[in-house]
Amino acid sequence: MRTKILLLAGSVALLAALGGLATGDHAAARPLANCPTVSSGQLTIGTDNPAYPPWYAGGTHTSKWKINDPSTGKGYESAVAYAIAGKLGYSKSKVKWVYVPFNKAFAPGPKSFDFDINQISYTPARAKVVSFSVSYYDVNQAIVVNKGTKIASVRSVKGLRPYHLGAELGTTSYQFIKDRIKPSQTPAVYNSNAAAVLALKNKQIDGLVVDLPTAFYVTAVQVPNGKILGQFENAAGTTTDRFGVVLQKGNPLTACVNNAIGSLRKNGTLKKLQRLWLAKATGAPILK
């Protein structure tokens, strides 16, 4: 009986720890000094709508949030956002989520949010008009195809070149097609990832390039006959992409966020959250 009680206590402690990681309720009692926000005493975080898994999960389907409510603390980016908030001194109740379309997050000009977290890849061009945090997730690009099609037997980057590929407008996935794959056909571009997925499903394109975790969601939920053909790495074996939270250009909060992310990486929180929410994003073969 004593052993069972100890095991039960250990399980409760583990769940409590994971819950703290996901919600940020372990935060300090007051915001850090010299880390200004758009609204005093509140941290305003932006993301796109719909907020897709595995980046966001759970919550009630409402007219405001079409699929997942980012305020649940569930899903990798929601959990990371609350972990950052905790390091900045904001409890979950002091965090406000706002809808920001993907392309507007890194457009020039003033921001109504403190930071935006939405699988936004760092690029030098984007960094000219907004401030990026250090990476909270190093990610590879991947390609999704329909099972049983000719492209489904390709095993190299060179082998992809004769095919019609597509990606969402403004993403590094589209730029990756042009710069790394260099297909013989002009890549198709879509205003939303949902439109790109539909094109793949209807076989209007042969392959869809997205980040690896999104590829798992596409094949698990959106394209039942889809398969991840593979993922891409550069010659050095490092990731082809990295996600950072976006802030208004020159925002002094950037240094505070960088310190928070650095601490979360150092203490193992980011790895724990990746195992918790992105565990499926492994095992895809490397295309070279």
C-alpha positions in Angstrom: 0.0 0.0 0.0 2.9 2.4 0.9 4.5 1.7 -2.5 1.2 2.5 -4.3 0.8 5.7 -2.4 4.3 6.8 -3.3 3.7 6.0 -6.9 0.5 7.9 -6.9 2.1 10.9 -5.3 4.9 10.8 -7.9 2.4 10.7 -10.7 0.5 13.6 -9.3 3.7 15.6 -9.0 4.6 14.9 -12.6 1.2 15.9 -13.9 1.4 19.1 -11.8 4.8 19.9 -13.3 3.6 19.4 -16.8 0.6 21.5 -16.0 2.8 24.3 -14.8 4.9 24.1 -18.0 1.8 24.4 -20.1 0.0 27.2 -18.3 2.6 29.5 -16.8 0.8 29.6 -13.5 4.1 29.0 -11.8 5.0 32.6 -12.8 6.3 35.3 -10.5 3.8 37.5 -8.7 4.6 40.7 -10.7 5.9 41.6 -14.2 9.6 42.1 -14.6 10.9 45.7 -14.6 12.3 47.1 -17.9 10.1 44.7 -19.9 7.3 47.0 -21.2 4.1 45.7 -22.7 1.4 47.4 -24.8 -1.0 47.2 -21.8 0.3 47.7 -18.3 0.0 44.5 -16.2 -1.0 42.4 -19.1 0.9 40.4 -21.8 -0.8 40.4 -25.2 0.1 37.5 -27.5 -0.9 37.2 -31.1 -1.4 34.1 -33.3 -3.3 33.1 -36.4 -6.9 31.8 -36.6 -7.4 28.9 -37.1 -4.8 27.8 -34.6 -3.8 24.3 -35.8 -2.5 21.3 -33.8 0.1 20.3 -32.8 0.9 24.0 -32.1 -2.5 24.5 -30.4 -4.9 22.1 -28.9 -8.2 21.9 -27.0 -10.6 24.6 -26.1 -14.2 25.2 -27.1 -15.0 25.8 -30.8 -16.3 29.4 -30.9 -16.9 32.1 -33.5 -13.7 33.7 -32.2 -11.4 30.7 -32.4 -12.3 28.3 -35.3 -10.5 25.1 -34.3 -8.4 25.5 -31.1 -8.5 28.2 -28.4 -4.8 29.2 -27.8 -5.6 30.2 -24.2 -5.8 26.6 -23.1 -2.0 26.2 -22.7 -2.3 23.0 -24.7 -0.2 22.5 -27.9 3.4 23.3 -28.3 3.2 27.0 -29.1 0.5 27.8 -26.5 2.5 26.0 -23.9 5.7 27.8 -24.9 3.9 31.1 -24.9 2.7 30.6 -21.3 6.2 29.4 -20.2 7.6 32.6 -21.6 4.9 34.6 -19.9 5.8 32.9 -16.6 9.4 33.9 -17.0 8.3 37.5 -17.6 6.2 37.5 -14.5 2.7 37.0 -15.9 0.3 34.4 -14.7 -2.2 32.8 -17.1 -4.9 35.1 -16.1 -2.8 38.1 -17.1 -2.3 36.8 -20.7 -4.5 38.0 -23.5 -4.6 36.3 -26.9 -5.4 38.3 -30.1 -6.0 37.1 -33.7 -3.2 38.3 -36.1 -3.2 36.9 -39.7 0.1 35.2 -40.5 1.5 37.8 -43.0 0.4 40.8 -40.8 2.5 39.5 -37.9 5.7 40.4 -39.6 4.5 43.3 -41.7 6.1 46.7 -41.1 4.6 49.1 -38.6 3.2 49.3 -35.0 1.9 46.1 -33.4 -1.1 45.7 -31.2 0.6 42.7 -29.5 3.6 42.2 -27.4 4.8 39.2 -29.3 3.3 36.8 -31.9 3.9 33.1 -31.9 2.8 31.3 -35.1 5.4 29.1 -36.7 7.1 32.2 -38.1 10.5 31.5 -39.5 13.4 33.9 -39.2 14.6 35.4 -42.4 16.9 38.4 -43.0 14.2 40.1 -45.0 11.6 39.8 -42.2 14.1 40.9 -39.6 14.5 44.2 -41.4 11.0 45.2 -40.3 10.3 43.3 -37.1 12.4 41.9 -34.2 12.8 38.2 -33.8 13.5 36.3 -30.7 16.0 33.5 -30.5 14.7 30.2 -31.7 12.1 28.4 -29.6 11.9 25.5 -32.1 14.5 24.4 -34.7 12.5 22.8 -37.6 13.0 21.0 -40.9 10.9 21.4 -43.9 9.1 18.4 -45.2 7.1 17.3 -48.3 3.6 15.6 -48.3 2.4 13.7 -51.3 -0.6 11.4 -52.1 0.0 7.7 -51.7 0.2 5.7 -54.9 1.3 8.6 -57.1 4.5 8.7 -59.1 6.1 11.2 -56.8 5.5 8.9 -53.8 8.5 6.7 -55.0 11.0 9.6 -55.1 13.9 9.3 -52.6 16.0 12.4 -53.3 15.8 16.1 -53.7 16.9 15.8 -57.3 14.1 13.4 -58.0 11.5 16.0 -57.0 12.5 18.5 -59.6 10.1 17.3 -62.5 7.0 17.6 -60.3 4.5 20.4 -59.6 5.0 21.5 -56.0 3.2 24.0 -53.9 3.2 26.0 -50.6 1.6 28.8 -48.8 2.3 32.4 -49.9 4.9 34.2 -47.7 6.3 31.1 -46.0 9.8 29.8 -46.0 8.4 26.6 -47.4 7.7 28.4 -50.7 11.2 29.9 -50.7 12.7 26.5 -49.9 11.1 25.0 -53.0 12.6 27.7 -55.2 16.0 27.8 -53.6 16.7 24.2 -52.6 14.5 22.0 -54.7 14.6 24.2 -57.8 11.8 22.3 -59.7 11.4 22.6 -63.5 7.8 23.7 -63.1 6.8 27.0 -61.4 5.7 26.3 -57.9 2.0 26.8 -57.0 1.4 29.4 -54.3 -1.7 29.7 -52.1 -3.0 32.4 -49.8 -3.5 30.0 -47.0 -2.2 26.6 -45.9 -5.8 25.3 -46.0 -6.0 26.1 -49.7 -2.6 24.5 -50.4 -3.7 21.3 -48.6 -7.0 21.2 -50.6 -4.9 21.5 -53.8 -2.8 18.5 -52.8 -5.9 16.5 -51.8 -7.5 17.3 -55.2 -4.2 16.3 -56.9 -3.8 19.8 -58.4 -0.2 19.7 -57.2 2.1 16.7 -56.8 3.6 17.7 -53.4 3.1 20.2 -50.6 6.0 21.6 -48.7 5.4 22.5 -45.1 7.3 22.3 -41.8 7.6 18.8 -40.4 5.1 18.9 -37.5 2.5 20.5 -39.8 3.2 17.7 -42.3 2.2 15.2 -39.6 -1.1 17.0 -39.0 -1.8 17.2 -42.8 -1.4 13.5 -43.2 -3.2 12.5 -40.0 -6.2 14.8 -40.4 -6.5 16.8 -43.6 -5.4 14.4 -46.3 -6.3 10.8 -45.4 -4.4 9.4 -48.4 -1.4 11.6 -47.8 2.1 10.5 -46.7 5.2 12.3 -45.6 7.7 11.6 -48.4 10.5 13.0 -46.3 12.2 15.9 -44.6 15.0 18.1 -45.6 18.3 19.0 -43.9 21.1 21.1 -45.1 24.6 19.8 -45.9 25.8 20.3 -42.3 23.0 18.2 -40.9 21.5 21.2 -39.1 17.9 22.3 -39.4 16.8 24.3 -42.4 14.6 26.6 -40.4 14.0 28.1 -37.0 10.9 29.6 -35.4 11.1 32.8 -33.3 8.4 34.9 -31.7 7.9 38.2 -33.5 7.9 41.7 -31.9 7.6 45.2 -33.1 11.0 46.4 -34.6 13.2 47.6 -31.8 10.9 46.6 -29.0 12.9 46.5 -25.7 10.8 43.5 -24.7 12.8 41.4 -27.2 15.8 41.1 -24.8 13.4 40.0 -22.0 11.8 37.3 -24.3 15.3 36.2 -25.4 16.3 35.7 -21.8 13.1 33.8 -21.1 13.6 31.5 -24.0 17.3 31.0 -23.2 16.3 30.0 -19.7 13.6 27.6 -20.9 16.1 25.9 -23.3 18.8 25.7 -20.6 16.5 24.2 -17.9 15.1 21.6 -20.3 11.5 23.0 -20.5 11.6 23.4 -24.3 12.6 19.7 -24.7 9.9 18.6 -22.3 7.3 20.5 -24.2 8.5 19.2 -27.5 8.3 15.6 -26.2 4.8 16.3 -24.9 3.3 18.0 -28.0 5.6 17.2 -30.9 6.6 13.7 -30.2 5.2 12.5 -33.6 7.5 14.8 -35.5 10.2 12.2 -35.8 11.1 9.3 -38.1 10.5 11.0 -41.4 13.3 10.0 -43.8 15.9 12.6 -44.9 15.8 13.5 -48.6 19.3 14.4 -49.9 
